[in-house]
């Protein structure tokens, strides 16, 4: 009975993971837009919902369980808001409660199957640790990749905007033209900015919301330049052209830095992963030989020291190869 229960749990975890993977990899633009709009509304505490929206919200609450509220009682609302923002910035169309549930299943299911069916405690701990860390690493990598792609596209977007301004279009018309001619993700982000302005939000506030949704230094430069120009006046086309040149040079310099630090990053990754891979291989070949590391007092002391030195080495390499410009 226990084995069947574990099998059904593992099978359900696989189905849930495949559904989540399909949702992540097949678009989800509408879900992301709804989440970003929700985050924007939550950031503006002085803008209450209209009565018709309150009625719809109350009707929805009658037919569903608010998992976010239940989980928020344990983890805290701010924790869930950070997850929601990270999911939105990563273009992952999932709720915070769904993300937490997915990570919980990826930890519990492999551990239960490995320990109770195959009787491998160490491998169960390894799989559970991987299930705990890999989703966060995936989310962080996807978030960084999306922001880097946004930064690369921003200079070309500003060039299109400058051309539109010089052809006689207004600033918002230029943004509309440039966003329609640009690829994702910059297209959807500036389209959302236009939607906010069409709903009556000031252009300065819409730009600040955009900079809040996309934590990019290049976008902060663009937003600051626009707000200053709007306050003091001047030729907006020339200002945006200078900003585009600055961003283009920053992207070029960042590429050169990545090339120069690629060897250090690769070395740090290999050196950091080598002890764990070697430990798993030795455990599979001769469990009794390597088990002395955690069955004897001397082995536990050496294992703790190795872990501490491993962490210090990884942090040191990270500090060396990380160069902010």
C-alpha positions in Angstrom: 0.0 0.0 0.0 2.8 2.4 0.9 4.7 1.7 -2.4 1.5 2.4 -4.4 0.9 5.6 -2.5 4.5 6.7 -3.2 4.2 5.7 -6.9 1.0 7.7 -7.3 2.6 10.7 -5.6 5.6 10.5 -7.9 3.4 10.0 -11.0 1.3 13.1 -9.9 4.5 15.1 -9.4 5.6 14.2 -13.0 2.3 15.2 -14.5 2.2 18.5 -12.6 5.8 19.2 -13.6 5.0 18.5 -17.3 2.0 20.8 -17.2 4.0 23.6 -15.5 6.8 23.1 -18.1 4.3 23.3 -20.9 2.8 26.5 -19.5 6.2 28.1 -19.1 7.5 27.2 -22.6 4.3 28.0 -24.6 3.8 31.8 -24.5 1.8 33.1 -21.6 1.9 36.7 -22.6 -1.7 37.4 -21.4 -0.9 35.9 -18.0 2.2 38.0 -17.7 0.3 41.1 -18.6 -2.4 40.4 -16.1 0.2 39.8 -13.4 2.2 43.0 -14.3 -1.1 45.0 -14.2 -1.9 43.5 -10.8 1.6 44.4 -9.5 1.2 47.9 -10.8 -2.2 48.3 -9.1 -0.8 46.9 -5.8 2.0 49.4 -6.0 -0.4 52.3 -6.1 -2.2 52.0 -2.8 -4.1 55.3 -3.4 -5.9 53.9 -6.5 -8.8 51.8 -5.2 -10.6 49.3 -7.4 -13.9 50.4 -9.0 -17.1 49.0 -7.8 -17.6 46.6 -10.7 -14.1 45.2 -10.2 -14.8 44.7 -6.5 -18.0 42.8 -7.3 -16.2 40.5 -9.8 -13.4 39.9 -7.3 -15.8 38.9 -4.5 -17.6 36.6 -6.9 -14.3 34.9 -7.8 -13.4 34.5 -4.1 -16.6 32.5 -3.5 -15.6 29.8 -6.0 -11.9 29.3 -5.2 -9.5 28.8 -2.4 -7.0 31.7 -1.9 -3.8 29.6 -1.7 -1.7 32.8 -1.7 -3.4 33.9 1.5 -2.9 30.5 3.1 0.8 30.3 2.2 1.2 34.0 3.1 0.3 33.2 6.7 3.3 30.9 6.9 5.9 32.6 4.6 4.7 36.2 4.8 3.1 38.4 2.1 6.3 40.2 1.2 7.9 36.8 0.4 5.0 36.0 -2.0 5.2 39.4 -3.6 8.9 38.9 -4.3 8.1 35.6 -6.0 5.3 37.2 -8.0 7.6 39.9 -9.2 10.4 37.4 -10.1 8.0 35.3 -12.0 6.7 38.3 -13.9 10.2 39.6 -14.7 11.1 36.1 -15.9 8.0 35.8 -18.1 6.9 32.6 -16.3 3.1 32.6 -16.3 2.6 31.0 -12.8 1.2 32.2 -9.5 3.5 32.3 -6.4 1.4 29.5 -4.8 1.8 27.3 -7.9 5.6 28.0 -7.9 5.9 27.0 -4.2 3.8 23.9 -4.7 5.9 22.9 -7.7 9.2 23.3 -5.7 7.7 21.3 -2.8 6.7 18.4 -5.1 10.1 18.4 -6.8 11.7 18.0 -3.3 9.3 15.5 -1.7 8.5 13.2 -4.6 12.1 12.3 -5.7 13.2 11.9 -2.0 10.3 9.6 -1.2 10.7 7.4 -4.2 14.5 7.1 -3.8 14.4 6.3 -0.1 11.3 4.2 0.3 11.5 2.3 -3.0 15.2 2.1 -3.8 16.4 2.5 -0.2 19.1 5.0 -1.2 19.2 7.7 1.5 22.1 9.7 0.1 20.7 9.7 -3.4 17.4 10.8 -2.0 19.1 13.8 -0.3 20.9 14.6 -3.6 17.7 14.5 -5.6 15.8 16.5 -3.0 18.5 19.2 -2.9 18.5 19.3 -6.7 14.7 19.7 -6.7 15.0 22.5 -4.2 17.8 24.5 -5.9 17.3 23.9 -9.7 13.9 25.7 -10.0 15.3 28.8 -8.3 18.4 28.7 -10.6 16.2 28.3 -13.6 14.1 31.3 -12.6 17.1 33.4 -11.9 18.8 32.5 -15.2 15.6 33.2 -17.2 15.1 36.5 -15.4 18.7 37.6 -16.2 18.4 36.4 -19.8 15.2 38.4 -20.3 16.7 41.5 -18.8 19.9 41.2 -20.8 17.9 40.7 -24.0 15.9 43.8 -23.1 19.1 45.8 -22.7 20.4 44.6 -26.0 17.1 45.6 -27.7 16.8 49.0 -25.9 19.4 50.8 -28.1 17.7 49.8 -31.3 14.4 50.7 -29.8 15.6 54.2 -29.0 17.0 54.5 -32.5 13.5 53.8 -33.9 12.0 56.2 -31.4 14.4 59.0 -32.5 13.6 58.4 -36.2 9.9 58.6 -35.4 10.3 61.8 -33.4 12.3 63.4 -36.2 9.6 62.5 -38.7 7.1 64.6 -36.8 5.4 62.0 -34.5 4.7 62.7 -30.9 6.6 60.8 -28.1 3.8 58.3 -27.5 3.2 57.8 -31.2 7.0 57.1 -31.5 6.9 54.6 -28.7 3.9 52.9 -30.4 5.7 52.7 -33.7 9.0 51.5 -32.2 7.3 48.8 -30.1 5.4 47.4 -33.1 8.7 47.2 -35.0 10.6 45.6 -32.0 10.8 41.9 -30.9 10.0 40.5 -27.5 10.4 41.3 -24.6 10.8 45.0 -25.2 7.6 45.0 -27.4 5.3 43.8 -24.7 6.8 46.0 -22.0 6.4 49.2 -23.9 3.0 48.1 -25.1 2.0 47.9 -21.5 3.4 51.3 -20.9 1.1 52.6 -23.7 -1.8 50.9 -22.1 -1.2 52.6 -18.8 -1.0 56.0 -20.4 -4.2 55.3 -22.4 -5.9 54.6 -19.1 -4.9 58.0 -17.7 -1.6 57.3 -16.0 1.0 60.1 -16.3 3.8 59.2 -18.7 6.4 59.8 -15.9 4.6 57.3 -13.6 4.3 54.8 -16.5 8.0 55.0 -17.1 8.7 54.5 -13.4 6.5 51.4 -13.4 8.4 50.1 -16.4 11.7 50.6 -14.7 10.3 48.9 -11.6 9.1 45.9 -13.7 12.4 45.6 -15.6 15.3 46.2 -13.2 17.8 47.5 -15.8 20.4 50.2 -15.4 20.1 51.1 -19.0 16.4 51.6 -18.6 17.0 53.7 -15.5 19.3 55.9 -17.6 16.5 56.2 -20.3 13.8 57.0 -17.7 16.0 59.6 -15.9 16.9 61.3 -19.2 13.3 61.5 -20.2 12.0 62.9 -16.9 14.8 65.5 -16.8 14.1 66.5 -20.4 10.4 66.8 -19.7 11.1 69.0 -16.7 13.7 71.4 -18.2 12.9 71.1 -21.9 15.1 70.6 -24.9 15.3 68.5 -28.0 14.0 65.1 -27.0 15.3 63.4 -30.2 18.8 64.5 -29.5 18.6 63.4 -25.8 17.3 59.9 -26.8 20.0 59.6 -29.4 22.7 60.3 -26.9 21.1 57.8 -24.5 21.1 55.2 -27.3 24.8 55.8 -28.0 25.6 55.4 -24.3 23.6 52.2 -24.0 25.2 50.8 -27.1 28.7 51.5 -25.7 27.7 49.9 -22.3 26.4 46.7 -24.1 29.7 46.6 -26.1 31.8 46.9 -23.0 29.7 44.3 -21.1 30.3 41.9 -24.0 34.1 42.4 -23.8 34.0 41.9 -20.0 32.0 38.6 -20.4 34.6 37.4 -22.9 37.5 38.2 -20.5 35.9 36.6 -17.5 34.4 33.5 -19.3 37.5 31.4 -18.4 37.3 32.3 -14.7 33.5 31.5 -14.6 34.1 28.1 -16.3 36.9 27.3 -14.0 34.9 28.2 -10.9 32.0 26.1 -12.1 34.1 23.0 -12.8 36.0 23.3 -9.6 32.8 23.8 -7.6 31.0 20.8 -9.2 33.9 18.4 -9.2 33.8 17.3 -5.5 30.1 16.6 -5.6 30.3 14.6 -8.9 33.3 12.7 -7.6 31.6 11.9 -4.3 28.5 10.5 -6.1 30.7 8.4 -8.4 32.7 7.0 -5.5 29.6 6.3 -3.5 28.2 4.3 -6.4 31.5 2.4 -6.8 32.3 1.7 -3.1 29.7 3.1 -0.6 31.6 1.8 2.4 34.8 3.6 1.4 33.3 7.1 1.1 30.8 6.6 4.0 33.6 7.2 6.4 33.2 10.9 5.7 29.9 11.0 7.7 30.1 7.8 9.9 33.3 8.8 11.7 34.1 11.9 13.8 37.2 12.7 11.8 35.4 12.3 8.5 32.6 14.6 9.6 35.1 17.3 10.6 36.9 17.0 7.3 33.6 17.1 5.4 32.5 20.2 7.2 35.8 21.9 6.5 35.7 21.0 2.8 32.2 22.4 2.5 33.2 25.7 4.2 36.3 26.0 1.9 34.2 25.2 -1.1 31.8 28.0 -0.3 34.6 30.4 0.4 36.2 29.5 -3.0 32.9 29.9 -4.9 32.3 33.3 -3.3 35.8 34.5 -4.0 35.6 33.5 -7.7 32.2 35.2 -7.9 33.6 38.4 -6.6 36.6 38.3 -9.0 34.6 37.7 -12.2 31.8 40.1 -11.3 32.6 43.5 -12.7 29.9 46.2 -12.5 29.9 49.0 -15.1 
